[in-house]
Amino acid sequence: MKLISPKFIYHGLESTQEIENILGDIEAKKVYLLCDPILKEINAIEKVTAILESKNIEYVTSTNVMAEPSVEKGNEIVEEVREANPDLIIGLGGGSTIDLAKAASLVTPQAGNIENYLNLTGDMELENKKIPNILMPSTSGTGAEVTDIAVFSTGDSKDAITNPLMIADYAIADPFYTYSLPPKVAAASGVDALTHAIECFTSIDATPLTDNLAYGAIEKIYSNIREAVWDKSNYKAKDELSLGSLMAGLSFYNGGVAGVHALAYPLGGNFKIPHGESNAVLLPYVYGEIIKSCSNKLSRLAPVFKIETHGKNNMEISKDITDKLFDLVTEVGLPENLQHYNIKEQDIELLTKNALKQTRLLVRSPLELKEDVIRKIYTSALNGRKK
């Protein structure tokens, strides 16, 4: 049993200041900073750039990012980094920005480009070299700052680069950057983090170490997400959600995610639905189908979801938890069915076909997700919750 993580992880307000020490540790002289456009617009990146300027570090700032980044976008960032020739990359933003930053840190020194190293279709092997990176999330959701996965849209679905070298040298989760999130973004990223933790908890690759991280993450996220989304001044809830997201990231990086993510990827690839929303709309429907294979485990979450267990078996408790997941999605203002995204019954076959390609994720599901089961889940998510 082992737990893999970045070399250094920092969490808490003002943890951004750790950059000052990191610059000295790696003797950086030039930095490439990739950030979300909004963070530059509201000048939130000043906490970072002020440190660089105080140390007389030359830096290049780019906001050339997009949600659900394409392979082409990934190659644009690689070219920017090759031109800048930095000795440190800082990625500050949501999961897409962080994925682009960490992929660039690994691919830039290689002979090929993004498409050459994708899991499903890549044709080249990565060499043992990278540009050091600092990864800093501005959302409480993706956990991208503590994983070695960078996901890219590939037309009708998604593919990923995964390599232990790509994991952050330094992960800094400063909740400050989450304080200005719009409610919808906070909700989608928060449910994304919850999905990471729950899927890891029931993954066939779960361990006692990942179980404890995942359980703690679920508790923090479920208890704080509503206030973090709707009360813009509730910084304590936002801080707790940030820590829960970090814990969820560490857990799922080691224990894995499964069916929800496998079925969510085609929603992003085919219909451009943001990843957090894709997970949120599918989460209760996937668990409604797979609880028969994991009710012994899932029912252990009853205290977190405040489920009354007296006189109930594990399956009944797990069904109650699924109901709580439905409730949560609507309570944070996210859609609860696929009709909201203008998905039609005739789209189910395309989604099913593309979900079946996500073998890396499907193998971790406690219930084998064959074609007919996947089709059934998509159909349920299209028709909506049974009252």
C-alpha positions in Angstrom: 0.0 0.0 0.0 1.4 3.4 -1.0 0.2 7.0 -1.4 1.7 9.1 -4.2 1.6 12.9 -4.0 3.5 16.0 -5.1 6.8 16.6 -3.5 5.4 19.5 -1.5 1.8 20.5 -0.8 0.8 23.8 0.8 -2.7 24.7 1.9 -4.2 27.8 3.6 -4.5 31.5 3.2 -1.2 33.2 2.3 0.3 29.9 1.2 1.1 31.7 -2.1 4.0 33.2 -0.2 5.7 29.8 -0.3 6.6 30.7 -3.9 9.3 33.0 -2.5 11.2 30.0 -1.0 10.5 27.8 -4.0 12.2 30.3 -6.3 15.3 30.1 -4.2 15.2 26.3 -4.0 15.2 25.8 -7.8 17.3 28.9 -8.5 14.7 30.1 -11.1 15.6 33.0 -13.4 12.7 33.0 -15.7 9.0 31.9 -15.1 6.2 31.1 -17.5 2.9 31.9 -15.7 -0.3 30.5 -17.2 -3.5 31.7 -15.6 -7.2 32.1 -16.2 -8.1 35.4 -18.0 -10.5 36.5 -15.2 -7.7 36.2 -12.6 -5.6 38.6 -14.6 -8.6 40.9 -15.1 -9.4 41.2 -11.4 -5.7 41.4 -10.6 -5.7 38.3 -8.5 -2.4 37.2 -9.9 -0.7 40.2 -8.3 0.0 38.0 -5.2 2.2 35.9 -7.5 3.7 38.5 -9.8 4.6 40.7 -6.8 6.8 37.9 -5.5 8.5 37.4 -8.9 9.1 41.1 -9.2 10.5 41.4 -5.7 13.0 38.7 -6.6 13.8 40.3 -10.0 12.6 37.2 -11.7 11.8 37.7 -15.4 8.4 36.3 -16.3 6.0 35.8 -19.1 2.2 35.7 -18.5 -0.3 33.9 -20.7 -4.1 33.7 -20.5 -4.3 31.5 -23.6 -6.6 28.9 -22.0 -10.0 27.4 -22.7 -12.5 25.2 -20.8 -12.2 21.5 -21.7 -9.0 22.2 -23.7 -8.4 20.7 -27.0 -5.2 18.9 -28.2 -4.7 22.0 -30.4 -4.8 24.3 -27.4 -2.4 22.1 -25.6 0.1 22.4 -28.5 -0.3 26.2 -28.5 0.8 26.3 -24.8 3.7 23.9 -25.5 4.9 26.3 -28.3 4.5 29.3 -26.0 6.7 27.6 -23.4 9.3 26.5 -25.9 9.5 30.1 -27.1 9.7 31.5 -23.6 12.3 28.9 -22.5 11.6 29.2 -18.7 13.1 27.2 -15.9 9.8 27.2 -14.0 6.1 27.0 -15.0 3.3 28.2 -12.7 -0.2 27.2 -13.5 -2.9 29.3 -11.7 -6.5 28.7 -12.4 -9.2 26.0 -12.9 -8.6 22.4 -13.8 -8.2 23.2 -17.5 -5.5 25.8 -16.9 -3.6 23.5 -14.5 -3.9 20.5 -17.0 -2.4 22.7 -19.7 0.4 23.9 -17.5 1.4 20.5 -16.2 1.2 18.9 -19.7 3.4 21.7 -21.0 5.9 21.1 -18.2 6.3 17.5 -19.4 5.8 17.8 -23.2 7.8 20.9 -23.9 11.2 19.3 -23.5 10.1 16.2 -25.5 10.5 15.5 -29.2 6.8 15.3 -29.9 3.6 17.2 -29.1 0.4 16.6 -27.1 -1.1 14.1 -29.5 2.0 11.9 -29.5 1.6 11.1 -25.8 -2.2 10.6 -25.4 -3.1 7.3 -23.6 -5.4 5.9 -26.2 -3.8 7.1 -29.5 -0.3 8.3 -28.7 2.6 6.9 -30.7 5.7 8.1 -28.7 7.2 7.4 -25.3 7.9 10.2 -22.9 11.5 10.7 -21.8 12.5 11.3 -18.2 12.7 15.1 -18.3 10.4 18.0 -17.5 10.3 21.7 -16.6 9.7 22.2 -12.8 6.1 23.4 -12.0 4.0 25.0 -9.3 0.3 24.2 -9.7 -2.2 26.5 -7.9 -6.0 25.9 -8.2 -8.5 28.8 -8.3 -11.5 26.4 -7.9 -12.3 23.9 -5.2 -13.0 21.0 -7.4 -10.7 19.3 -10.0 -7.8 18.2 -7.8 -5.7 18.7 -10.8 -2.9 20.2 -8.7 -2.1 16.8 -7.1 -2.6 14.4 -10.0 -0.5 13.4 -13.0 -3.4 13.5 -15.4 -4.0 16.1 -18.1 -7.3 15.7 -20.0 -7.9 16.9 -23.6 -10.9 17.0 -25.8 -10.4 15.0 -29.0 -13.4 15.9 -31.1 -16.1 13.4 -30.0 -14.6 12.4 -26.7 -11.6 12.9 -24.4 -8.2 11.4 -24.0 -5.4 12.1 -21.4 -1.7 12.1 -20.8 -0.8 10.4 -17.6 2.7 10.1 -16.3 4.2 10.2 -12.8 6.7 12.9 -14.0 3.8 15.3 -14.6 2.8 15.5 -11.0 3.4 18.9 -9.4 6.8 19.6 -7.9 4.9 22.1 -5.7 1.1 22.2 -5.2 -0.2 25.4 -3.5 -3.9 25.5 -2.6 -4.5 29.0 -1.4 -8.3 29.4 -0.8 -8.0 33.2 -1.6 -8.3 32.4 -5.3 -11.7 30.7 -4.8 -13.3 33.6 -3.0 -14.5 35.4 -6.2 -16.0 32.3 -7.9 -19.5 32.8 -9.4 -22.0 30.4 -7.7 -22.4 28.2 -10.8 -18.6 27.6 -11.1 -18.3 27.0 -7.3 -21.2 24.5 -7.5 -19.9 22.6 -10.5 -16.3 22.4 -9.2 -17.5 21.5 -5.7 -19.7 18.6 -6.9 -16.7 17.6 -9.1 -14.6 17.2 -6.0 -17.4 15.3 -4.2 -17.6 13.0 -7.2 -13.8 12.4 -7.0 -14.1 11.4 -3.3 -17.1 9.2 -3.6 -15.9 7.4 -6.7 -12.5 6.8 -5.0 -14.2 5.6 -1.9 -16.1 2.9 -3.9 -13.3 2.2 -6.4 -12.0 -1.3 -6.6 -8.5 0.2 -6.2 -9.4 1.9 -2.9 -7.1 1.4 0.1 -7.4 2.2 3.8 -5.2 5.3 3.1 -7.4 6.6 0.2 -10.6 5.6 2.2 -9.6 8.0 5.0 -8.8 10.8 2.7 -11.9 10.3 0.7 -14.2 10.0 3.7 -12.7 13.2 5.2 -13.1 15.0 1.8 -16.8 13.9 1.5 -17.5 15.2 5.0 -15.9 18.6 4.4 -17.4 19.1 0.9 -21.0 17.9 1.8 -21.1 20.0 4.9 -19.8 23.2 3.4 -20.6 23.3 -0.3 -24.0 25.0 0.0 -22.7 27.9 2.0 -19.5 28.1 -0.1 -21.7 28.5 -3.2 -24.4 30.8 -2.0 -22.9 32.9 0.8 -20.2 35.0 -0.9 -18.8 36.2 2.5 -18.6 32.8 4.2 -14.9 32.4 3.8 -14.7 29.6 6.4 -17.0 27.4 4.3 -14.9 28.2 1.2 -11.7 27.4 3.1 -13.1 24.0 4.2 -14.3 23.3 0.6 -10.8 24.1 -0.6 -9.2 21.6 1.8 -11.9 19.0 1.0 -11.1 19.4 -2.7 -7.4 18.9 -2.0 -8.1 15.8 0.0 -10.4 14.4 -2.7 -7.6 15.0 -5.3 -5.1 13.1 -3.3 -7.5 10.2 -2.7 -8.6 9.8 -6.3 -5.1 10.1 -7.7 -4.2 7.0 -5.7 -7.5 5.1 -5.6 -9.0 6.2 -9.0 -12.4 7.4 -10.3 -14.7 5.2 -12.4 -18.1 5.2 -14.0 -19.2 8.7 -13.4 -16.1 10.1 -15.1 -16.2 7.6 -17.9 -19.7 8.6 -18.8 -19.0 12.3 -18.2 -16.2 12.5 -20.8 -18.5 12.1 -23.8 -20.8 14.8 -22.5 -17.8 17.1 -22.6 -16.5 15.8 -25.9 -19.8 15.6 -27.8 -21.8 18.4 -26.2 -19.2 20.7 -24.7 -20.8 20.4 -21.2 -18.3 21.6 -18.6 -16.6 18.7 -16.8 -17.9 19.6 -13.3 -21.5 19.8 -14.6 -21.1 16.6 -16.5 -20.1 14.8 -13.3 -22.9 16.4 -11.3 -25.7 15.5 -13.7 -24.6 11.9 -13.8 -23.5 11.3 -10.2 -26.9 10.2 -8.7 -27.9 8.2 -11.8 -24.6 6.2 -11.9 -24.9 5.4 -8.2 -28.5 4.6 -8.5 -27.4 1.8 -10.8 -24.2 0.6 -9.1 -25.2 0.6 -5.4 -26.1 -3.1 -5.7 -22.4 -3.7 -6.0 -21.1 -1.3 -3.4 -23.8 -0.8 -0.8 -21.6 -2.3 2.0 -19.1 0.4 1.4 -21.4 3.3 0.4 -23.6 2.8 3.5 -20.6 3.7 5.7 -21.1 7.3 4.6 -24.5 7.5 6.4 -23.2 9.7 9.2 -21.8 12.2 6.7 -25.1 12.4 4.9 -27.1 12.4 8.2 -29.0 9.2 7.2 -31.1 7.5 9.8 -29.9 3.9 9.7 -32.0 2.2 12.4 -33.9 -0.8 11.0 -32.4 -0.4 7.5 -30.1 -2.6 5.5 -27.1 -1.4 3.6 -29.0 -1.2 0.3 -31.7 0.9 1.8 -29.1 3.2 3.4 -27.3 3.5 0.0 -30.6 4.4 -1.7 -31.1 7.2 0.8 -27.6 8.5 0.1 -28.4 8.5 -3.7 -31.5 10.6 -2.9 -29.2 13.0 -0.9 -27.0 13.3 -4.0 -30.0 14.2 -6.1 -31.0 16.8 -3.6 -27.5 18.3 -3.4 -27.2 18.8 -7.2 -30.5 20.9 -7.2 -29.6 22.7 -3.9 -26.5 24.1 -5.5 -28.3 25.2 -8.6 -27.1 22.6 -11.1 -29.2 20.7 -13.7 -30.5 17.3 -12.7 -31.1 15.8 -16.1 -29.6 15.7 -19.6 -32.7 17.3 -21.2 -31.4 20.6 -19.8 -28.4 20.3 -22.2 -30.7 19.6 -25.2 -29.6 16.0 -25.4 -32.1 13.8 -27.2 -32.9 10.1 -27.1 -31.2 9.6 -30.4 -27.9 10.8 -28.8 -27.8 8.0 -26.3 -26.1 5.6 -28.7 -23.3 8.0 -29.5 -22.7 8.7 -25.9 -22.7 5.0 -25.0 -20.2 4.2 -27.8 -17.8 6.9 -26.6 -18.2 6.0 -22.9 -17.1 2.4 -23.7 -13.8 3.8 -24.9 -12.9 5.0 -21.4 -11.5 1.6 -20.3 -9.0 3.2 -18.0 -11.8 4.5 -15.9 -14.5 1.7 -16.4 -12.2 -1.0 -14.9 -12.3 0.6 -11.5 -16.1 0.5 -11.2 -17.4 -2.0 -8.5 -20.1 -2.9 -11.0 -19.0 -4.0 -14.5 -20.3 -1.3 -16.8 -21.2 -3.1 -19.9 -22.8 -1.5 -22.9 -26.4 -2.1 -21.8 -25.8 -0.8 -18.3 -24.2 2.4 -19.7 -27.1 2.9 -22.1 -29.5 2.5 -19.2 -27.7 5.1 -17.1 -27.7 7.7 -19.9 -31.4 7.0 -20.5 -32.2 7.5 -16.8 -30.3 10.7 -16.8 -32.2 11.9 -19.9 -35.6 11.1 -18.4 -34.8 12.6 -15.1 -35.3 11.7 -11.4 -38.1 9.4 -10.4 -40.1 11.2 -7.8 
